[in-house]
Amino acid sequence: MLVHLSKRIQDLEHDHIQLEKWVVKRLSPEEFTEKYLPRAYEEAIRFLMSERYYAEAVFLYRRMLDEGLLPSSATNSTVMALSVAAAGASGSDLLKALEVTLTDPQYTESSLLQLLDFLAKLSLPSTLRVQVARRFVDSRRAGYTPSMALVTRLVMLQAKDGLLRESLDWIARGNDDERPVATTRESGRLYKQLLSHLKTTNPDDSGAVDMILSHMKSNKVPVSTSVFNMLIAMQARRGAASQAFSLYNVLVEISKSQPLYPDSFTFGTLFSLTQSLRSPGNRNARRRRFKEAANVLPPRTLYQHLLHYGKRDIRTHVVTLSILNVALRTFLTMRDYAAAFVVVRTFPTLQLHPNRDTYYIVMKLLMDRIRYDLWQARNLNEARWGDHMLGINPADAPAITVDDSLAETVLAFGKQPIGRPIRMPTLAQIDNEEEIPAADAFDALPLERILKRAILADVMLHGHTVALSSSVSSAIARAKEEMVTPPDIVLRKTDFRRKRR
């Protein structure tokens, strides 16, 4: 019947009288037996409520009473709430109207949750919804323990009203000694939801965070990696690098004695944080705080940790394509091309293939620097990194147009003149203007060649004019030494020399 009712609502969207007549006709004794008629009314009323056809739902409810049928307590409470709210009555009037229903021993939690959903649809304040739920809970017999579904609803409603302590009390009230393991796990999820709420609404409220952690400790709820991630993300959102890395260091210490390790989310947050603080040209207060934070790990060391935990806890897939792209973006933003080279060389070692995003990150950030170097005013005969990258005379720089043709030139640095065919995307594919076949997998080698040229440009920028190849190799070797700890992982070697026929 509900399928037909849904279609009828669409057909008679603005003709409420015809809709009521159709529903009444379908709910006749000829259509349903006496046993199933009340259930049919109930389902139709609930459906009309869910579709916000409130007048039709109330009409059907009254029709049900006229037919001598008894609605369930759930339907009674919903229609009653609608009637009181429509009359513009106060919250206390609503509570009085629902008193008999809420205190009825036969009124179930499931019905209450449906009522709370409906009150939310009516845009009634969360404070009133909490009062309704409290009245239900307080009327239960001794020994009653609210379900985690109800506790979760109450916790989040009160958190939205800023009643954190009350939310924590409800979590404790929901504990069930007969199910300690399940309750601990479910409580952990609730604490995480509270932290997530704080992260988006008030990340600077350290007192609230301390209260939640203290409550978890007193209730013997273990702090999971996801909780640490939430706390680290809150500090990162504030730009508080020292606090974020302090939390990370605590997690590292715990991992030495317990199977609790940083994961890809942990490293993604920290890489993004260091990127925002270390990017060239960042002169704001957050960078000044960063200089004072002695506990902040250098990005190269952070990458070393990433590889270490990736090998230590394979099941969690710490080192993913996504996190490698985040690390790559961080190093390129910092213009640490030797470190970016080591990241790219990690791809084939871990049997991963660069994707469109990987190529886009490299091309976008290199082209941004080239554009800046070519467009900015310069001293006479001043050579910049972009000049060395493109292999041009500084005097010719002002005449060069930064467009797709120049980007094609930079991308072509990754092509191998002689040797096996390599798989690399076109510029149109990198810019997402051309579809990439699903079966295509790109090679890391072109990116290595492009980044090696970027390192060479860096070496030349700093005045090195002899033994350039040796200087580039030394820069890569230093980066590898800082980022990769033997024997955790062994990076393959690439021969950039042309192969003889």
GUFIKOL-404012 format. One line per field, with one value per residue (C-alpha): x, y, z. Coordinates in Angstrom, 2 decimals. Layout:
// GUFIKOL-404012
x <- X; ...
y <- Y; ...
z <- Z; ...
END
This chain:
// GUFIKOL-404012
x <- 0.00; 2.81; 4.17; 0.77; 0.43; 3.79; 2.77; -0.62; 1.07; 3.04; -0.08; -2.24; 0.47; -1.74; -5.17; -5.29; -9.02; -8.68; -5.65; -7.62; -10.51; -8.14; -6.45; -9.78; -11.01; -7.87; -8.20; -11.64; -12.67; -12.98; -9.23; -8.02; -9.33; -10.22; -6.94; -4.68; -6.66; -5.11; -1.61; -2.44; -3.66; -0.49; 1.81; -0.10; 0.04; 3.78; 4.41; 2.42; 4.32; 7.66; 6.59; 5.49; 1.82; 0.87; -2.73; -3.50; -1.81; -3.91; -7.04; -6.25; -5.53; -8.93; -10.57; -8.89; -10.38; -13.81; -13.58; -13.12; -9.51; -6.83; -3.60; -0.32; 1.34; 4.02; 1.44; -0.40; 2.76; 3.72; 0.30; 0.03; 3.41; 2.38; -0.88; 0.76; 3.58; 1.12; -0.82; 2.34; 2.28; 5.31; 7.70; 6.10; 2.72; 4.22; 5.68; 2.29; 0.57; 3.05; 3.17; 0.77; 2.41; 6.01; 5.30; 3.36; 5.33; 4.33; 5.91; 9.17; 12.56; 12.00; 8.85; 10.71; 13.50; 10.90; 9.32; 12.68; 13.28; 9.88; 10.47; 13.71; 11.75; 9.47; 12.62; 11.87; 14.90; 17.31; 16.76; 13.10; 13.98; 16.35; 13.57; 11.23; 13.83; 14.65; 11.01; 10.84; 14.02; 13.05; 9.71; 11.28; 11.50; 14.56; 17.35; 16.52; 19.58; 19.07; 20.28; 23.38; 21.16; 19.25; 22.39; 24.06; 21.09; 21.07; 24.83; 24.95; 21.82; 23.31; 26.72; 25.07; 23.65; 27.10; 26.21; 29.38; 29.34; 25.75; 26.74; 29.54; 27.16; 24.85; 27.71; 28.40; 24.69; 24.63; 27.30; 26.03; 28.05; 26.66; 28.24; 31.52; 33.44; 30.67; 29.96; 33.61; 33.80; 30.52; 31.48; 34.76; 32.80; 30.70; 33.75; 35.14; 31.88; 32.12; 35.69; 34.63; 31.88; 34.39; 36.78; 34.23; 32.55; 35.19; 38.68; 40.24; 38.37; 41.25; 39.33; 36.57; 39.12; 40.78; 37.38; 36.59; 39.99; 39.71; 36.25; 37.57; 40.36; 38.06; 35.70; 38.63; 37.87; 41.13; 42.20; 42.33; 44.39; 41.25; 40.88; 44.51; 43.87; 40.92; 43.01; 45.93; 43.55; 42.04; 45.48; 46.43; 43.26; 44.39; 47.88; 49.25; 52.16; 53.83; 50.66; 49.91; 53.37; 53.26; 50.20; 51.94; 54.96; 52.66; 51.18; 54.69; 55.62; 52.45; 53.22; 56.42; 54.44; 50.96; 49.66; 48.53; 50.22; 49.94; 48.04; 47.69; 45.30; 47.86; 50.62; 48.33; 47.37; 50.97; 52.31; 49.58; 50.37; 54.10; 53.36; 51.27; 53.95; 57.04; 55.83; 58.00; 56.54; 54.53; 55.20; 52.21; 52.20; 51.74; 55.16; 56.78; 55.29; 56.59; 60.17; 59.83; 58.42; 61.38; 59.31; 58.05; 59.57; 61.26; 59.23; 62.04; 62.03; 58.25; 58.52; 60.98; 58.37; 55.75; 57.81; 58.69; 55.08; 54.00; 56.30; 55.51; 51.73; 51.00; 47.34; 46.44; 47.85; 49.63; 51.60; 48.95; 49.00; 47.03; 49.48; 52.46; 50.78; 50.30; 53.98; 55.02; 52.96; 54.56; 58.13; 57.39; 55.71; 58.87; 60.94; 62.78; 63.16; 65.62; 63.06; 60.33; 62.59; 62.91; 59.11; 58.61; 61.20; 59.22; 56.27; 57.71; 59.47; 56.07; 54.53; 52.43; 51.88; 51.64; 48.17; 46.87; 46.98; 50.66; 51.57; 49.31; 51.01; 54.48; 53.56; 51.40; 53.98; 56.95; 55.04; 53.97; 57.61; 58.64; 55.84; 56.90; 60.57; 59.79; 57.24; 58.87; 61.17; 64.86; 68.31; 70.41; 71.85; 70.19; 69.70; 66.82; 65.82; 63.25; 65.92; 68.08; 65.05; 64.18; 67.81; 67.41; 69.50; 68.27; 68.10; 65.52; 63.24; 60.95; 60.05; 58.87; 55.14; 53.98; 51.31; 50.44; 53.28; 55.79; 54.13; 54.51; 58.21; 58.57; 56.59; 58.83; 61.80; 60.38; 60.52; 63.29; 64.87; 66.26; 65.22; 62.02; 58.71; 57.45; 53.87; 53.10; 49.95; 49.47; 49.12; 45.40; 45.00; 46.92; 44.62; 41.62; 40.59; 40.99; 39.78; 42.36; 41.58; 40.85; 43.49; 46.29; 49.02; 51.69; 55.40; 57.33; 60.42; 59.25; 58.64; 62.09; 63.67; 61.71; 62.58; 66.22; 66.29; 64.66; 67.43; 70.04; 68.46; 68.66; 72.34; 73.12; 71.10; 73.41; 76.53; 77.74; 79.09; 81.38; 80.68; 76.97; 76.07; 77.97; 76.21; 72.79; 73.66; 74.89; 71.66; 69.59; 71.84; 71.46; 67.69; 67.55; 69.71; 67.34; 64.11; 64.82; 66.24; 67.96; 67.03; 63.38; 63.07; 65.46; 64.82; 65.59; 68.24; 67.55; 70.14; 69.56; 72.28; 71.23; 71.26; 73.32; 71.65
y <- 0.00; 2.45; 2.22; 3.21; 5.92; 7.42; 7.53; 9.01; 11.76; 12.71; 12.66; 14.61; 16.81; 19.92; 18.26; 17.33; 16.54; 13.98; 12.49; 12.06; 10.44; 8.04; 7.01; 6.46; 4.35; 2.21; 1.76; 0.25; -3.12; -4.40; -3.90; -5.10; -7.59; -6.42; -7.87; -5.94; -2.70; -0.96; -1.78; -0.38; 2.87; 3.10; 2.59; 5.13; 7.72; 7.21; 7.47; 10.70; 12.11; 11.22; 12.98; 16.02; 15.62; 16.49; 17.58; 14.35; 12.30; 13.96; 13.50; 9.80; 9.52; 10.98; 8.74; 5.79; 6.80; 7.28; 3.73; 2.51; 1.47; 2.04; 3.69; 2.59; 4.71; 5.64; 7.05; 8.75; 10.54; 11.65; 13.08; 14.69; 16.37; 17.61; 19.05; 20.87; 22.23; 23.39; 25.28; 27.19; 25.88; 25.99; 23.17; 22.59; 22.17; 19.54; 17.65; 17.71; 16.44; 13.59; 12.73; 9.79; 8.32; 8.74; 7.16; 4.24; 1.02; -0.26; 2.73; 1.48; 3.03; 2.43; 4.57; 7.25; 7.39; 7.78; 10.60; 12.35; 12.12; 13.66; 16.48; 17.24; 17.44; 19.98; 22.00; 21.89; 22.81; 20.09; 21.10; 20.11; 16.80; 16.03; 16.79; 14.40; 11.64; 12.31; 12.02; 8.66; 7.39; 8.68; 6.88; 3.47; 0.90; 0.44; -1.43; 0.01; 0.78; 2.93; 1.40; 2.78; 4.07; 6.27; 7.24; 8.28; 10.46; 12.15; 12.63; 14.43; 16.51; 17.80; 18.36; 20.66; 22.66; 22.93; 20.55; 18.46; 17.27; 16.06; 14.24; 12.44; 11.49; 9.89; 7.80; 6.52; 5.85; 3.76; 1.38; -2.15; -4.39; -7.47; -6.41; -4.76; -5.44; -4.28; -1.25; -0.21; -0.34; 1.54; 4.11; 4.65; 5.50; 7.99; 9.73; 9.95; 11.53; 14.11; 14.94; 15.18; 17.60; 19.73; 19.63; 21.32; 23.63; 24.66; 23.24; 25.75; 24.35; 22.41; 22.15; 20.19; 17.85; 17.26; 16.53; 13.91; 12.22; 12.22; 10.68; 7.98; 7.19; 6.95; 4.66; 2.53; 3.19; 2.80; 5.63; 4.34; 5.58; 7.22; 9.25; 10.35; 11.29; 13.41; 15.21; 15.75; 17.07; 19.52; 20.95; 21.02; 22.95; 25.58; 25.65; 24.44; 22.40; 21.82; 20.41; 18.25; 16.69; 16.26; 14.06; 12.20; 11.58; 10.14; 7.78; 6.73; 5.97; 3.90; 1.95; 0.64; -1.41; -1.75; -2.54; 1.05; 2.69; 5.89; 5.33; 7.04; 9.64; 10.52; 11.09; 12.85; 15.40; 15.99; 16.31; 18.81; 20.75; 20.95; 21.91; 24.89; 26.00; 25.49; 26.69; 29.50; 32.96; 32.05; 34.96; 34.72; 34.10; 30.36; 30.12; 32.07; 29.61; 26.79; 28.07; 27.94; 24.39; 22.13; 18.93; 19.31; 16.59; 17.62; 16.33; 14.00; 12.37; 12.17; 10.30; 7.90; 7.22; 6.65; 3.92; 2.40; 2.04; 0.99; -2.01; -2.67; -2.84; -4.06; -4.80; -1.14; -0.11; 2.91; 3.65; 4.20; 5.94; 8.78; 9.39; 9.25; 11.96; 14.06; 13.64; 14.47; 17.66; 18.65; 18.29; 20.01; 22.91; 23.21; 23.00; 20.00; 18.25; 15.63; 14.48; 14.51; 12.32; 9.77; 9.72; 9.02; 6.27; 4.69; 4.00; 1.05; -0.25; -0.65; -1.93; 1.20; 3.18; 6.97; 8.13; 11.27; 13.15; 12.28; 13.72; 16.72; 17.55; 17.46; 19.45; 22.00; 22.91; 22.95; 25.09; 27.47; 28.10; 28.43; 30.95; 32.97; 33.02; 34.08; 36.76; 38.55; 41.50; 40.63; 42.16; 42.31; 38.86; 37.35; 33.60; 31.93; 28.36; 28.45; 29.42; 26.44; 24.13; 25.13; 25.43; 28.99; 32.14; 34.56; 37.31; 35.28; 34.68; 37.74; 36.63; 33.17; 32.57; 30.30; 28.20; 24.60; 24.50; 25.24; 22.65; 20.11; 20.95; 20.29; 17.05; 15.95; 16.02; 12.78; 10.94; 8.41; 8.78; 5.27; 2.15; 0.41; 2.20; 4.05; 4.79; 8.41; 10.52; 13.30; 16.88; 16.74; 13.68; 15.35; 18.39; 16.04; 17.20; 13.74; 10.46; 7.95; 4.30; 2.34; -0.28; 2.29; 2.34; 5.02; 4.65; 6.55; 6.88; 9.99; 11.80; 10.76; 12.25; 15.52; 15.83; 15.03; 17.99; 20.12; 19.07; 19.96; 23.40; 23.81; 22.85; 25.34; 28.07; 27.81; 28.40; 24.88; 24.73; 21.69; 18.06; 18.73; 15.06; 14.30; 17.15; 15.87; 12.34; 13.63; 15.58; 12.47; 10.31; 12.72; 12.77; 8.98; 8.68; 10.94; 9.48; 5.75; 3.70; 0.48; -2.28; -1.17; -0.66; -0.81; 1.55; 0.32; 2.07; 3.71; 3.98; 7.30; 6.72; 6.01; 2.35; 1.28; -0.53
z <- 0.00; 0.87; -2.67; -4.07; -1.43; -2.39; -6.05; -5.15; -3.15; -6.24; -8.42; -5.94; -4.46; -4.22; -3.89; -0.22; -0.21; -3.00; -1.26; 1.98; 0.09; -1.67; 1.59; 3.37; 0.49; 0.58; 4.36; 4.16; 5.67; 2.11; 1.61; 5.02; 7.52; 11.01; 12.30; 9.91; 9.56; 12.64; 11.41; 7.96; 9.54; 11.63; 8.65; 6.58; 9.38; 9.91; 6.18; 5.87; 8.84; 7.28; 4.07; 6.13; 5.20; 8.76; 8.18; 6.31; 9.05; 11.78; 9.68; 9.34; 13.07; 13.94; 11.36; 13.05; 16.40; 14.81; 13.48; 17.05; 16.45; 19.10; 17.90; 19.42; 22.09; 19.55; 17.15; 20.01; 21.17; 17.66; 16.79; 20.21; 19.79; 16.37; 17.68; 20.59; 18.41; 15.74; 18.39; 19.33; 22.88; 25.18; 25.93; 29.31; 27.60; 25.32; 28.28; 30.04; 26.91; 26.60; 30.31; 30.19; 27.10; 28.27; 31.66; 30.19; 30.94; 27.49; 25.75; 24.26; 23.59; 19.90; 20.05; 21.99; 19.40; 16.65; 18.64; 19.09; 15.34; 14.72; 17.22; 15.36; 12.09; 13.77; 14.58; 18.29; 20.46; 21.55; 25.18; 24.90; 23.26; 26.12; 28.63; 26.81; 26.89; 30.55; 31.53; 29.80; 31.49; 34.94; 34.76; 34.15; 36.91; 39.11; 37.36; 33.95; 31.82; 28.72; 25.48; 23.78; 20.96; 23.41; 25.32; 22.06; 21.16; 24.57; 24.67; 21.33; 22.04; 25.27; 23.70; 21.14; 24.05; 25.62; 28.45; 28.28; 31.89; 31.52; 28.32; 30.15; 32.94; 30.39; 29.01; 32.51; 33.00; 29.85; 31.14; 31.61; 33.91; 32.19; 28.89; 29.95; 26.72; 24.39; 26.59; 26.68; 22.89; 22.46; 25.09; 23.25; 20.11; 22.08; 23.52; 19.99; 18.78; 21.55; 20.56; 16.92; 17.93; 19.82; 16.87; 14.62; 17.15; 19.69; 19.06; 21.49; 24.50; 26.06; 29.34; 27.63; 26.04; 29.42; 30.96; 28.31; 28.66; 32.45; 32.20; 29.87; 32.30; 35.32; 33.40; 32.17; 28.52; 26.55; 24.27; 20.69; 17.76; 16.37; 19.58; 19.34; 15.72; 16.78; 19.40; 17.01; 14.33; 16.84; 17.62; 13.94; 13.16; 15.66; 14.16; 17.51; 16.15; 19.52; 21.10; 18.05; 18.08; 21.86; 21.39; 18.59; 20.83; 23.51; 20.92; 19.86; 23.48; 23.96; 20.76; 22.37; 24.89; 23.33; 19.82; 19.36; 16.38; 14.34; 11.11; 7.74; 9.21; 11.90; 9.37; 6.91; 9.58; 10.67; 7.12; 6.26; 9.43; 8.71; 5.12; 6.23; 8.68; 6.52; 3.12; 1.67; 2.13; 5.24; 7.59; 9.92; 13.65; 13.23; 11.58; 14.42; 16.91; 14.74; 15.08; 18.86; 18.94; 19.63; 19.66; 16.07; 13.93; 10.68; 7.72; 6.66; 10.11; 10.01; 6.71; 8.31; 11.01; 8.33; 6.68; 10.05; 11.20; 7.74; 8.00; 11.66; 11.31; 7.78; 8.57; 8.98; 5.57; 7.01; 3.83; 1.18; -2.17; -0.62; 2.24; -0.13; -2.20; 0.95; 1.88; -1.68; -1.64; 1.67; 0.41; -2.90; -1.09; 1.02; -2.19; -0.76; -4.09; -2.84; -0.26; -2.92; -5.07; -2.23; -1.82; -5.53; -5.44; -2.59; -4.92; -6.88; -3.76; -2.10; -5.35; -5.74; -8.93; -9.07; -10.08; -11.76; -8.46; -8.01; -11.40; -10.82; -7.49; -9.05; -12.16; -10.32; -7.69; -10.08; -12.59; -9.80; -8.92; -12.56; -13.13; -10.08; -11.13; -14.70; -13.89; -10.95; -11.53; -11.23; -11.18; -14.31; -15.16; -12.06; -12.56; -10.81; -10.10; -12.91; -15.41; -14.44; -14.47; -18.03; -19.16; -20.45; -20.38; -17.66; -20.28; -22.23; -19.23; -19.67; -23.20; -22.17; -21.88; -19.07; -20.76; -21.63; -24.13; -21.37; -19.12; -21.94; -22.02; -18.29; -18.54; -21.42; -19.03; -17.68; -20.97; -21.54; -25.00; -25.17; -23.30; -22.38; -22.95; -19.89; -18.93; -18.13; -18.48; -20.98; -19.81; -20.65; -18.43; -15.61; -15.86; -15.80; -19.27; -20.75; -19.29; -18.09; -18.98; -15.82; -16.60; -17.01; -14.35; -14.52; -13.83; -11.17; -13.38; -15.30; -12.01; -10.78; -13.90; -13.54; -9.85; -10.48; -12.85; -10.13; -7.71; -10.33; -10.72; -6.93; -6.92; -9.70; -7.95; -4.95; -7.03; -7.74; -11.27; -11.16; -10.30; -10.70; -11.00; -7.79; -5.97; -7.04; -5.94; -2.59; -2.03; -2.73; -0.53; 2.41; 2.01; 1.85; 4.97; 6.92; 5.53; 5.29; 8.15; 7.01; 7.09; 7.34; 3.62; 0.68; -2.20; -5.68; -7.71; -11.05; -13.79; -15.53; -18.08; -21.63; -22.42; -25.39; -28.21
END
